[in-house]
Structure formats: C-alpha cells, structure tokens
Amino acid sequence: VDKVQQATRLAREQLPGTAIEGEVQLDAAIVPRVARQKIADSQIDGRANILIFPGLEAGNIGYKLAQRFGAATAIGPILQGLRHPANDLSRGCSSDDVYNLIAVTALQAGG
C-alpha cells in the first residue's frame, strides 16, 4: 500500500491536471458500476487505462490477466527507476510482444 500511495503522489506531482485515481481496488478501477459504489468522487469512474502494481509479481499476474481474459494489448513488464532502460519479456511472449516492448524501451532511451 505504501508503494502505491507513493507512486500516486509522484504521478500527481509530475502530471498535474491528469486524472489519477490513486489507491483503489482493481474492480473499482476498471468497472464503472463498482467505482460508483466504492468511490463517490472518482476521477475516472472505473475506466482506468493504466494500472500500477506494488511489485513485479503482482504486476505480472495483473497484466497477464488483462491480456488473456480481456483481449488487451499488454506491454510489459516495464521497469522504471534504473539508470538505463531495461525491460522484461516472458518466455511465452509473441513477436508482437517483443516489437511493442522494443518500442517502449526505445522511447525510454530517448530515441
């Protein structure tokens, strides 16, 4: 919880004016009906398009669920806070997964 709260604070500082919900349960982040029940003053009303997880293990689980069950384009895991860009691909990745993560890594490198 502390990591998610810190990430929320940093995101709000660096992206003023951006709708950032912060620490919420996953169902409230992505299901409008649940968001209306759980978060009265929601900025995104259950329509999150970026999810931040507190650790690599949780992130892997989350993005694989979104990719497999939601037919979403999942790019990641994307690592941050390193001196140089470095990201990860799973053993079961497709050629599209490789292509997408190369594009993200190139953007992180400033290219």
N, C-alpha and C positions, 0 to 999 in steps of 0.2 A: 504494500500500500504506500509506503514511504517513497519508493522509486516512482510510482505512478503520479503521486502528488508533486514530486519534484519535477518530473517531466512536464506535467501540466503547467506548473508555474513558469518554467523556462520557455515553453512554447508560447504562452500568453505574452511573456516579455518580448520575445523575438518576433512575434506575429500579431501585433496589436490590430484589432479590427477583424480578426479571423474568428469564426465561430468554433470555439474549442470547449467541448463539454467537460472534460476532466475525468475524474474518477467515477465511473459508473459500471454497473454490471453489464455484461455483454448483451443480454436480451434488451435492456433499455437503450443500448447504443444503436441497435440495428432494427428494432421492431417498434414502429411508431405507436401502436396501441399500448405496448408495455411502457414506453417512455412517458406517455401521458399519465399513466398510473403511478410511476415511480419518481418522475422528475417534473414537478409542476412548472418550473420556469426553464425548461430545456431550451438550449440554443439551437439544437439540431433535430429535435423531435424524432429521435430514433432513426435517423438517416445518416449515420456515420459512414464516411468513406475511407477513413484511416483509423486503424486500431493499434494501440501501443500496449505491449505486454510487459510485465515486470521482469521477465527473464527469457533466455533463449529457449528453454524447454517449453514454457507456456506459449511463446511466440510460434514455435514450430507446430504445436498442436493446433493453435488457432488458425494459422494461415493454411494449413493442410485441410482443415475442416471447411474453410471458406472456399478453397479451390475445388475440393472434391464434391461437396454437397451443394454448394451454391453456384457452381459453374463460374466462379470468379477467376479473373486473371490474378494470380498470386505471384508476386515478385519478392523473393527473399529466401532466407532472412537477410536483412540489410543491417550490417554492423556499423555502429557510429561511435565516435569518441576515440578513434585510433589516429595516429599521426598520418597514415597513408590509407587510401581506400582499400578495403578488403571485405569481401562478402562471401557467402557460403551457398553451395548448391547441394541438394540431397542426391543420394545415389540413384534415385528413381526419376531424376529430372528429365524433361524433354529438351529437344533442341530449341524450342521457343523459350523455355525457362532460361537456358544458357544465354540466348540472344538478349532477352529482357534484362537479365542481371548484368550483362556486359554494358548495356546502355546506361543503367543506373550507376555502375562503377565508373564509367567514363565521365558522367556528369559530376560525380563526387570528386573526381580528379581535376575538374575544371576544364574538361575537354568536351 
